[in-house]
Amino acid sequence: SRPGGYYSYDTGWGDWGGNSSGSGGNSNGLSDEENEVRLRQTLEYLISSGVTKESVLVGLGGSNGSSGTGQINLDGLGTVGNVQDSPQLRAARWISTLDRRTLPIPKPKNESNSGLFDGTNPNSTPQYDKHEYPFLQRYALATLYFSTGGGDDQWIFTTGFLSSWHECVWFDIFDIEGMASDPNTRFVFGVVCDGGPNLSDGEEEEDLVGGKQWVVTHVSLPPLNNMVGTLCPELKVLRYLKELHVQLNMDVTGTIPSEYGSLINLNTLVLAYNALTGEIPKEISNMKNLEVLQLEQNVLSGDINFAMTMSKLKELSVEYNPNITGTIPESILALQNLSILSLSNTDMYGTLPSG
């Protein structure tokens, strides 16, 4: 667990929140009318910015759809169709009506301020106002929590998720016997942040340190944490993310979201020992900074051709995915940094190119 007083010294980070219960049930202290406005604004922003699909948040047509003016109709929201148990809707409700940090809701996107998260152009630079990114990264992490069973009390260790703490303190420190040669080694699971580029307009706020926004750089969820569900595409907004670890949770199913190709700063992606299915998305090849890719022990299919342009790759492991097929391309010889290649117990055939 987090040591007492871990953040008790003067960090200059301002008020980073209250308790660390992780229950997500804290009221934000606003009236029902105010929270209704906040929920509507949240949904309008998430849809107009392309962060989350409208069908996932408000359903398809009827009383759950948008009105002709573009305003979201909240009547019956979340009670019919495919949004009844939507992790995205649950995260939107939480951040707008339950989260005690009560972050400002970004304005909806329009033609003059659009450009967020175009999946066809992952190298584009989204435009943020001073409140937008803090809201986005907190929403994305909340969606991950709900999409993998955290909101249904599945997680054994919540690591502070959905507490009123700043999301950069959503972590715990573990002593895990046998995981390291040094018995004094401790492991951090949860969220780790770093000072990112200046996303403000110069106004000093509690989420800013020296004019820099603290941004999520590492998400490492505890192994064997009884996680149940799927990986949410909303993690695509974590544009400064360097490492993503979701492993040894055998009830994490579904596909690897192709939207993760937008994570162009990622250097480590570990999704091993789950029950992921479907083809390895070719969009992973957009991760030009990726050095470690561990996808072993899933039920993935496809081939490894996507990796042949990833010049920084040092480790590629897809072993124990019996539906991975094809031969090893000769172009693999161009991956001069590749030192670990694990292909055993797949359906690949042929010989390793020499040269």
Order of alpha helices (4+ residues) and beta strands (2+ residues): alpha-alpha-alpha-alpha-beta-beta-beta-beta-beta-beta-beta-beta-beta-beta-beta-beta-beta-beta-beta
